[in-house]
Amino acid sequence: MASSDISDNLTNDPLAAPDSTVTGSTDPTSSDAVPPLAVAVDQADADYAPGETVGITATAVEDGGSLTFLVAHHSAGADGILGTADDVLTYDLTATGTPWVVTDGGAGDLDGVVNGTIQTSWYVNADAENQAFTLTATDTTTGASASVNFTDAPPPPPPLNPPTYDLTFANTVTINNAIFSSSDVVTGAGTGLLDPFVRISASGNNTSEQGYNTDFNAFVLDNTSKGGTQYVHSVNIADIPIQFVNGVGYYRFDLDINESNVATSQNLSLDSLQIWQASAGDLHDYAPGATPSQGTGAFPAADGASLIYNLDAGGDKFVGLNGELQPGSGNTTDMSLLVPVSAFDPSKPYIYLYSGFGYQAGAYQGPTETAQSTWTADSGFEEWNRQIGQVIDGHKFNDLNADHVWEAGEPALSGWTIYLDVNGNNQLDSGEPSTVTDANGYYHFTVTPGTYTIREVQQAGWSQDAPNNAEGEYTVTLAAGEESHNNDFGNFQLGSISGHKFEDADGSLATTGDQTAVSGWTITLYNDANHNNTADAGEQVAQTTTDGSGLYQFTGLLPGDYLIEEESQSGWTNVSPVQIDQDNLTSGQNLTDQDFVNFEKFSISGTKYEDLTGNGKTADDTAWSHDPVTIFIDDDNSGDLSAGDRTTTTDASGNWSIGGLTL
């Protein structure tokens, strides 16, 4: 029944007065003419909407006197028709049947003056909608009373304002390549599955609110706490879970809204949403712009932040959300947001998510809702979360000995790209999640349950040897709550060994400046696989000859144990060892100065002459033609031929020679 009908019927009720001011009885014991007690309400039509306050004024009160006020609910009697003679007064609605006393000029008198007039009020509650009431004021001393009727009509509905994208029911939409869903949500959110990184709440009801995450230790916009705390803090891109849809990787964010459970105010508009990336986690000077609801805000250029996603790109729009679709804080999130991995820059690790809510006027009733609801924000908070997903991690290292295992002393490698090979084509493609190893060689991905292939991007000059399989990849399958660690990638660089071949003039390494290069000398390299320091059959790797500068070199060598050996040539003596043992050529090592030094043996020769004239060596002397004569080198300086002295004898022409000599 409409409120005007109720008012009309009440005027026919013997208990009802014809207008909003009712004159009460006078004191029957008084012989003086006393103005009758009267009470009135502050609206001419005596019609109040839920949530409004009835202003009440009582006049002709004894100065300083007190009145008891009582509100009763008009209920239809046996005939079921309100406003007929069998109507009854009941006290079944909120605040009915609860008297209150106000003294003229006292604390409850709203005008605060002793003047024979009392002003008070009564709040109209939601359960009184479309009902009729009688207010009675009774003098606490004389018993005189007066009453007034009023009604409680429902407020007119707000203008209809349907959302651009409707998520007030279980639905999924795509906006600027990002996927918004009120059906793909996290259940059991209060069990440690979520890490909240920004909470936003403006004071009061029927308002708008905005905020973003940061580590900056101060309040920004409508954030509920300072940055760097439990509910407002930075978030690293590697900690955002990755979810795949039809083979495309997306970073996932989850939203939990907390709105009124009243049907007329359960909706909330998501008016603006921006995602930024930066190199630091404490940015704090985002400016929302003149129209925050249209995504006009930005970080200053000096911050070096990059805009990755903007809901309002291509035109103003808003997403309609329903706080009662998944009722209860901490039980289930209300919306998931998937943004393509390909939109992000792995070189800027920190993610900033700015959002604005409740800017829309009007109301909307979704397909599953029971009433039209406004879009504005209430006093509850809105919270963005990252799902604490499954972790895949590992390290990148320099495998110095190429044994496929990361061992103590082997350095970590930073700056290497590790990726999830979604399509299995052994290369990093656009849209495939990737990350870069840090100073400790560490990398990690946060993912949702599923099977993943992890690979590295190769770099020139390096060879991969871990994992030790033909594909050079790890394949892991994770169920909810599982993690996969130590997926380490090892690489090595090829090395080299080089040196020179020298002739030492005096056969002594202690003497300097007397060595000359020897070309054309054969040098052989062996891989000492069995580590016995012997050049065994089958271990030869390469062979070369020294060039004009005496240089030899072997390049493109795997880490390992090597032997370098020079050829032996007649007439030469080794001053340095004929074989050099190199027990551990490591990854990328260029071993130089592996030199071989030899001394070439010499000879002393001459001719034995017969001095026919006895005058010394002259032209008339003839070569010795008699019995051979022994020529010796007095090695022991005894002056005589001794055992051990090097000797020779003259030939038929008197010639002699002692060779193979060294100093």
C-alpha positions in Angstrom: 0.0 0.0 0.0 1.3 3.5 -0.9 2.1 5.9 1.9 -0.5 8.4 0.7 -3.2 5.7 1.1 -2.1 5.0 4.6 -2.3 8.7 5.5 -5.7 9.1 3.9 -7.1 6.1 5.8 -5.6 7.3 9.1 -7.7 10.5 8.8 -10.8 8.4 9.1 -9.5 6.6 12.2 -11.2 7.8 15.4 -7.8 7.7 17.0 -6.2 9.9 14.3 -6.1 13.6 14.1 -6.9 15.4 10.8 -3.5 17.1 10.6 0.0 16.7 11.9 -0.6 18.7 15.1 -2.9 17.1 17.7 -4.3 19.0 20.7 -4.3 17.0 23.9 -6.5 17.2 27.0 -6.2 19.8 29.7 -5.7 19.2 33.4 -9.3 18.5 34.6 -8.4 19.6 38.2 -7.4 23.1 37.1 -9.8 26.0 37.3 -7.6 28.2 35.1 -7.6 28.1 31.3 -4.5 26.2 30.4 -3.2 26.1 26.7 -3.6 22.5 25.5 -0.5 20.4 25.1 0.3 19.9 21.5 2.9 17.9 19.5 3.9 18.2 15.8 6.4 16.7 13.3 8.6 18.8 11.1 7.5 17.7 7.6 4.2 19.0 6.3 3.3 15.7 4.7 4.3 13.8 7.8 6.0 11.2 5.5 9.5 10.0 6.2 11.8 7.6 4.3 13.8 4.9 5.9 17.0 6.4 7.3 15.5 9.8 7.9 14.9 11.4 11.3 11.5 12.7 12.5 11.8 16.1 14.0 9.3 16.5 17.0 8.1 19.7 18.7 5.9 19.8 21.8 4.3 23.1 22.8 2.3 24.4 25.8 4.6 22.5 28.2 4.9 23.8 31.7 8.2 25.7 31.9 10.8 23.2 33.0 8.3 20.3 32.8 9.0 16.9 31.4 7.2 14.8 28.8 7.3 11.1 28.0 7.4 10.3 24.3 6.3 6.9 22.8 6.0 5.7 19.2 3.5 3.0 18.4 3.0 1.1 15.2 -0.4 1.2 13.5 -1.5 -2.3 12.5 -4.6 -3.3 10.7 -7.2 -5.0 12.8 -9.3 -8.1 12.1 -10.6 -6.6 8.8 -7.0 -6.4 7.5 -7.6 -2.8 6.4 -5.4 -0.1 7.9 -7.3 3.1 8.9 -10.5 1.4 10.1 -12.1 1.3 13.5 -10.5 -2.0 14.5 -6.9 -0.9 14.0 -4.6 -1.6 16.9 -1.4 0.0 18.2 1.5 -2.5 18.4 5.1 -2.2 19.3 6.6 -4.8 17.0 9.0 -2.6 15.0 12.4 -1.3 15.9 12.3 1.5 18.5 8.5 1.3 18.9 7.3 0.8 22.5 10.5 2.3 23.9 9.6 5.5 25.8 12.0 8.4 26.4 11.7 11.4 28.7 12.7 14.9 27.8 12.7 17.9 30.2 12.1 21.4 28.9 15.6 23.1 28.8 17.2 19.8 29.8 19.9 17.7 28.1 17.4 16.0 25.7 15.7 19.2 24.7 17.2 20.1 21.3 16.6 23.8 21.7 18.2 23.8 25.2 16.0 26.6 26.6 13.4 26.6 29.3 10.6 28.1 27.3 7.6 25.8 27.4 8.7 24.0 24.2 10.4 20.7 23.9 12.2 19.6 20.7 13.3 16.0 20.2 13.6 13.4 17.4 13.0 9.7 16.4 15.1 7.8 13.9 13.1 5.9 11.2 14.6 2.4 10.8 14.6 0.2 7.7 12.0 -2.3 9.0 9.4 0.6 9.3 9.2 1.0 5.5 5.7 1.7 4.2 4.2 1.6 7.7 2.2 4.1 9.8 2.9 5.4 13.3 1.4 7.3 16.2 3.6 9.5 18.5 2.2 10.3 21.9 3.6 12.9 24.3 2.5 12.7 28.0 3.2 15.2 30.7 4.9 13.3 33.5 3.2 15.6 36.2 -0.3 16.2 35.0 -0.9 13.2 32.7 -2.0 15.5 29.9 -1.1 14.0 26.5 -1.1 14.8 22.8 -0.4 12.7 19.7 0.5 12.9 16.1 0.4 10.4 13.2 3.2 10.0 10.6 4.1 7.5 7.9 7.3 5.9 6.7 7.3 5.7 2.9 10.1 4.0 0.9 12.6 6.3 -0.8 12.4 6.7 -4.5 14.8 4.4 -6.3 18.0 5.9 -7.6 18.4 6.4 -11.3 19.5 3.2 -13.2 23.2 3.1 -14.1 24.2 -0.3 -15.6 27.9 -1.1 -15.6 30.0 -1.2 -18.7 31.0 -4.7 -17.7 28.8 -6.7 -15.4 30.4 -8.9 -12.7 27.5 -8.7 -10.3 26.9 -12.3 -11.1 29.3 -15.2 -11.9 30.8 -13.9 -15.2 34.0 -13.4 -17.1 34.9 -10.5 -19.4 37.9 -9.3 -21.3 38.8 -5.6 -21.2 41.9 -4.3 -23.1 43.3 -7.9 -23.3 43.0 -8.5 -19.5 40.6 -11.0 -18.1 38.2 -10.0 -15.3 36.3 -12.8 -13.6 33.8 -13.1 -10.7 33.6 -16.9 -11.2 37.4 -17.7 -11.2 38.0 -16.8 -7.5 40.0 -18.1 -4.6 38.1 -20.0 -2.0 39.3 -20.4 1.6 41.1 -17.1 1.3 41.6 -16.9 5.0 43.8 -19.9 5.2 47.1 -18.4 4.1 46.5 -18.7 0.4 46.7 -14.9 -0.2 49.1 -12.1 0.5 47.3 -8.8 0.6 49.4 -5.9 -0.7 47.0 -3.0 -0.7 43.9 -2.2 1.4 41.8 0.8 0.5 38.9 2.4 2.6 37.4 5.8 2.7 35.7 6.9 5.9 31.9 6.8 6.0 29.3 5.4 3.6 28.2 6.4 0.1 31.6 7.6 -0.9 34.5 6.9 -3.3 38.0 5.6 -2.5 41.3 5.1 -4.2 44.8 3.8 -3.4 47.9 1.8 -4.5 50.6 -0.3 -2.9 54.0 1.0 -1.9 56.8 0.5 0.7 56.8 4.2 1.4 56.3 4.6 5.2 53.4 7.0 5.1 49.7 7.0 4.3 48.9 7.7 0.6 45.4 8.4 -0.7 42.8 6.2 1.0 45.2 3.3 2.0 44.3 1.9 5.4 47.9 1.8 6.6 51.3 3.1 5.9 53.4 1.5 3.2 55.8 -1.3 4.0 53.4 -3.0 6.4 51.3 -6.2 6.4 48.5 -4.9 4.2 50.2 -2.2 2.2 53.6 -3.1 0.6 55.6 -3.5 -2.5 55.2 -6.6 -4.7 57.8 -8.2 -6.9 56.8 -9.4 -10.4 58.5 -12.7 -9.7 56.0 -13.2 -6.8 52.9 -12.7 -8.8 51.5 -16.1 -9.8 51.4 -17.0 -13.5 48.2 -18.6 -14.9 47.8 -20.0 -18.4 44.7 -19.6 -20.4 44.6 -21.3 -23.8 48.4 -21.4 -23.9 48.8 -17.7 -23.0 50.5 -16.7 -19.8 48.9 -14.1 -17.5 49.9 -12.6 -14.2 47.1 -13.1 -11.7 45.8 -10.6 -9.1 42.8 -11.2 -6.8 40.4 -8.6 -5.3 38.3 -8.9 -2.1 35.6 -6.3 -1.6 33.8 -5.7 1.7 30.5 -3.9 1.1 27.2 -3.7 3.0 25.0 -6.8 3.2 22.0 -4.7 2.6 20.5 -5.4 -0.8 20.3 -1.7 -1.8 24.0 -1.1 -1.1 25.8 -4.3 -1.9 27.2 -3.3 -5.3 30.5 -1.5 -5.9 31.9 0.1 -9.0 35.5 -0.5 -10.0 36.0 2.8 -11.9 39.8 2.9 -12.5 42.6 0.4 -12.6 46.2 0.9 -13.6 49.2 -1.3 -13.3 52.7 0.3 -13.3 56.2 -1.1 -13.1 59.3 0.5 -11.6 62.8 -0.2 -10.4 62.1 0.8 -6.8 59.4 -0.3 -4.4 58.8 2.9 -2.5 57.2 5.3 -5.0 54.6 7.5 -3.3 53.8 10.5 -5.5 51.1 9.1 -7.8 48.8 11.9 -8.9 45.2 10.7 -9.5 44.4 13.6 -12.0 41.3 15.7 -12.4 39.0 12.7 -13.0 40.3 9.7 -11.1 37.4 7.5 -12.2 38.6 7.8 -15.8 42.2 6.6 -15.3 43.8 10.0 -15.7 46.4 9.6 -12.9 50.1 8.9 -13.3 53.5 8.8 -11.5 55.9 11.6 -12.3 58.2 11.0 -15.2 61.2 11.3 -12.8 60.1 8.0 -11.1 60.8 6.1 -14.2 57.6 4.1 -13.9 56.0 2.4 -16.9 52.3 2.1 -17.4 51.5 -1.5 -18.2 47.7 -1.6 -18.1 44.9 0.9 -17.9 41.3 -0.1 -17.6 40.2 3.2 -19.2 42.4 3.0 -22.2 40.2 3.6 -25.2 37.5 5.3 -23.2 35.9 5.6 -19.8 34.4 2.4 -18.4 33.6 0.7 -15.2 33.2 -2.8 -13.8 30.2 -3.6 -11.7 30.9 -5.8 -8.6 28.6 -7.4 -6.1 29.8 -7.7 -2.5 27.2 -10.4 -1.7 28.1 -12.7 -4.6 30.8 -14.1 -2.4 29.7 -12.9 1.0 31.9 -12.7 4.0 35.4 -11.2 4.5 38.3 -13.6 4.2 36.3 -16.6 2.9 36.4 -16.1 -0.9 37.7 -13.4 -3.1 35.3 -11.5 -5.3 37.2 -11.0 -8.6 40.3 -12.3 -10.3 42.3 -10.2 -12.8 44.6 -11.8 -15.4 47.0 -9.4 -17.3 49.1 -10.8 -20.1 52.7 -11.6 -19.2 53.7 -10.1 -22.6 52.7 -6.6 -21.4 55.3 -6.6 -18.6 58.9 -5.6 -18.5 61.1 -8.1 -16.6 63.8 -5.5 -16.1 61.5 -3.5 -13.8 60.7 -5.8 -10.9 58.3 -3.8 -8.8 54.5 -3.8 -9.5 52.2 -0.9 -8.5 48.4 -1.5 -8.7 46.3 1.7 -8.5 42.5 1.3 -8.3 39.5 3.6 -7.6 36.0 2.5 -6.4 32.6 3.9 -5.8 32.6 6.9 -8.2 29.4 6.0 -10.0 26.1 7.6 -9.3 22.7 5.8 -9.6 22.0 2.1 -9.0 21.7 -1.2 -10.7 20.0 -4.5 -10.1 22.1 -7.4 -11.5 20.5 -10.6 -12.9 20.8 -12.5 -9.6 20.1 -9.5 -7.2 16.8 -8.8 -5.4 16.9 -5.0 -5.4 18.6 -2.1 -7.1 21.8 -1.3 -5.3 23.9 1.9 -5.4 27.5 1.8 -6.7 29.2 3.8 -3.9 31.6 2.5 -1.3 30.7 1.8 2.3 33.0 1.7 5.3 34.4 -1.7 4.5 37.9 -2.0 2.9 38.7 -3.3 -0.6 41.9 -5.5 -0.8 44.1 -6.5 -3.6 46.0 -9.8 -3.1 48.5 -12.0 -4.8 47.8 -15.6 -4.6 50.6 -17.5 -2.7 51.1 -20.0 -5.5 53.5 -22.8 -6.2 57.2 -21.8 -6.5 59.7 -23.0 -9.1 63.2 -21.8 -8.4 66.9 -22.6 -9.0 70.3 -21.0 -9.7 72.5 -20.2 -12.6 76.2 -21.2 -12.2 79.5 -21.4 -13.9 80.3 -25.1 -14.0 84.1 -24.8 -13.8 84.8 -28.5 -14.2 81.8 -29.3 -16.5 80.6 -32.1 -14.3 76.9 -31.0 -14.4 76.8 -30.3 -10.7 76.9 -27.0 -8.8 79.8 -27.4 -6.3 81.5 -25.3 -3.7 83.7 -22.7 -5.2 81.8 -22.5 -8.5 80.5 -18.9 -9.0 76.9 -17.9 -9.6 76.0 -16.1 -12.8 73.8 -13.1 -12.8 71.9 -11.5 -15.7 70.8 -14.8 -17.4 67.3 -15.1 -18.7 65.3 -18.1 -17.5 61.8 -18.7 -19.0 58.8 -21.0 -19.0 58.6 -22.6 -22.4 54.9 -22.8 -22.8 54.7 -24.0 -26.4 57.7 -26.3 -26.1 59.6 -24.8 -29.1 62.9 -24.3 -27.2 62.9 -20.6 -27.6 61.6 -17.6 -25.6 58.5 -16.3 -27.3 56.4 -13.2 -26.7 54.0 -13.8 -23.8 56.1 -16.6 -22.2 57.0 -15.8 -18.6 60.7 -15.0 -18.0 62.9 -13.6 -15.3 66.6 -12.7 -15.0 68.9 -14.2 -12.4 70.0 -11.9 -9.6 73.5 -11.3 -8.1 73.3 -14.7 -6.4 72.3 -16.4 -9.7 68.9 -17.0 -8.2 65.6 -17.1 -10.1 62.1 -18.0 -9.3 58.6 -18.2 -10.7 55.3 -18.2 -8.8 52.7 -20.3 -10.7 49.3 -22.0 -10.3 49.1 -25.8 -10.3 50.1 -27.4 -13.6 53.1 -28.8 -15.6 55.9 -26.4 -16.6 59.0 -26.6 -18.7 61.9 -24.4 -17.6 64.7 -23.4 -20.0 67.4 -20.8 -20.3 68.3 -18.3 -23.0 71.7 -19.3 -24.4 74.5 -16.8 -24.5 77.4 -16.7 -27.0 80.6 -18.3 -25.9 78.9 -20.6 -23.3 77.9 -24.2 -23.4 75.2 -25.6 -21.3 75.8 -28.9 -19.3 73.2 -28.8 -16.6 70.6 -30.1 -16.5 72.4 -33.1 -18.0 69.9 -34.0 -20.6 69.6 -33.6 -24.4 66.9 -31.0 -24.1 68.7 -28.8 -21.5 65.4 -28.3 -19.6 63.5 -29.2 -16.5 59.9 -30.3 -16.6 58.0 -30.2 -13.3 54.4 -30.9 -12.4 52.9 -29.2 -9.3 49.7 -29.8 -7.5 48.2 -27.2 -5.1 50.7 -26.4 -2.3 53.7 -28.1 -4.0 57.0 -26.4 -4.8 60.0 -27.3 -7.0 63.5 -26.2 -6.0 67.1 -26.5 -7.2 66.3 -26.4 -10.8 69.9 -25.3 -11.5 71.3 -24.4 -14.9 75.1 -24.8 -15.4 77.2 -23.5 -18.2 80.9 -23.4 -19.0 83.1 -21.6 -21.4 85.8 -23.2 -23.6 89.4 -22.6 -22.6 92.8 -22.6 -24.3 96.4 -23.6 -23.7 99.3 -21.8 -25.3 103.0 -21.4 -25.0 106.3 -21.0 -26.9 109.2 -23.2 -28.0 112.6 -21.6 -27.2 116.3 -22.5 -27.7 118.4 -21.6 -24.7 121.9 -20.5 -25.8 123.7 -21.7 -22.7 121.3 -24.4 -21.6 120.6 -22.7 -18.3 117.2 -21.2 -17.4 118.9 -19.1 -14.8 120.5 -17.0 -17.6 118.1 -14.5 -19.1 118.0 -12.9 -22.5 119.6 -15.8 -24.3 116.5 -17.6 -25.6 115.4 -17.5 -29.2 112.2 -18.8 -30.8 112.2 -22.1 -32.5 109.6 -22.7 -35.3 108.4 -25.9 -36.8 108.5 -27.9 -33.6 105.6 -30.4 -33.0 103.5 -30.0 -29.8 100.9 -32.6 -28.9 97.9 -32.2 -26.5 96.4 -35.1 -24.6 93.2 -35.2 -22.5 94.3 -37.1 -19.4 90.9 -38.6 -18.8 92.2 -41.3 -16.4 94.3 -38.7 -14.5 97.5 -40.8 -14.5 99.7 -38.1 -15.9 100.6 -40.4 -18.8 99.9 -39.8 -22.5 98.0 -43.0 -23.1 96.7 -44.3 -26.4 93.5 -42.7 -27.5 94.0 -39.6 -25.3 95.5 -37.4 -28.0 93.2 -34.3 -28.6 95.2 -32.2 -31.0 98.6 -31.5 -32.5 100.2 -28.4 -33.9 103.6 -26.9 -34.8 105.2 -23.7 -33.5 105.0 -20.7 -35.8 107.7 -18.2 -36.6 107.6 -16.7 -33.1 107.8 -20.1 -31.6 104.1 -19.9 -30.5 101.7 -22.8 -30.3 98.2 -22.8 -29.0 95.2 -25.1 -28.6 91.7 -23.4 -28.4 88.1 -24.6 -27.9 89.1 -26.8 -25.0 86.6 -28.3 -22.6 87.3 -28.1 -18.9 89.4 -31.0 -17.7 92.9 -32.5 -17.2 95.5 -32.1 -20.0 99.1 -33.1 -20.9 101.2 -31.0 -23.3 104.1 -32.8 -24.8 106.8 -31.7 -27.3 108.5 -34.0 -29.8 112.0 -35.1 -29.1 114.6 -34.2 -31.7 118.1 -35.6 -32.1 120.8 -33.2 -31.1 118.6 -31.3 -28.6 118.5 -31.4 -24.8 115.4 -30.5 -22.8 116.1 -27.6 -20.4 112.4 -27.7 -19.4 110.3 -30.9 -19.0 109.3 -32.6 -22.2 105.8 -33.0 -20.8 103.7 -30.4 -18.9 100.9 -31.6 -16.7 97.9 -29.3 -16.5 95.6 -31.1 -14.0 92.6 -28.7 -14.0 91.8 -26.5 -16.9 88.6 -24.7 -15.7 85.7 -23.1 -17.5 86.8 -20.2 -19.6 90.5 -20.4 -18.5 93.1 -19.3 -21.0 96.3 -20.9 -19.8 99.4 -19.2 -21.3 103.2 -19.5 -20.9 103.3 -23.2 -21.1 106.8 -23.0 -22.6 109.2 -25.6 -23.8 112.9 -24.8 -23.7 115.7 -26.8 -25.4 119.4 -26.5 -25.8 121.0 -27.7 -29.1 124.1 -29.8 -28.5 127.4 -28.6 -30.2 130.6 -30.2 -31.3 134.3 -29.4 -31.3 136.4 -30.5 -34.3 139.8 -30.0 -35.9 142.7 -31.5 -37.8 145.8 -33.2 -36.5 148.9 -32.0 -38.5 152.5 -33.2 -38.8 154.9 -30.2 -38.5 157.6 -31.2 -41.0 159.8 -28.2 -40.3 159.2 -27.9 -36.5 158.3 -24.3 -36.8 154.6 -24.4 -35.8 151.6 -24.4 -38.0 152.8 -23.3 -41.5 151.7 -23.9 -45.0 154.2 -26.7 -45.4 152.5 -28.9 -42.7 150.7 -32.0 -43.8 147.7 -33.7 -42.3 148.4 -36.5 -39.9 148.6 -39.8 -41.8 150.0 -42.0 -39.2 148.4 -44.1 -36.6 145.3 -42.5 -35.1 145.9 -40.1 -32.3 143.5 -39.8 -29.3 141.9 -36.4 -28.8 140.1 -35.8 -25.5 138.3 -33.2 -23.4 139.8 -33.0 -20.0 136.5 -33.1 -18.1 138.1 -33.5 -14.7 140.9 -31.0 -15.4 143.5 -33.6 -14.4 145.9 -32.8 -17.3 145.8 -36.4 -18.3 143.3 -38.7 -20.1 141.1 -40.1 -17.4 138.2 -42.4 -17.4 135.1 -40.5 -18.2 136.8 -37.9 -20.4 135.2 -37.5 -23.7 137.5 -38.7 -26.5 137.9 -39.3 -30.2 140.6 -40.3 -32.6 142.0 -38.8 -35.8 140.9 -40.3 -39.1 143.2 -41.1 -42.1 143.2 -37.4 -43.0 144.0 -36.3 -39.5 140.5 -34.9 -38.9 138.7 -35.3 -35.5 135.4 -34.3 -33.9 133.8 -34.6 -30.5 130.0 -34.0 -30.8 126.9 -34.0 -28.6 128.4 -31.5 -26.2 126.5 -29.5 -23.7 127.7 -26.9 -21.3 
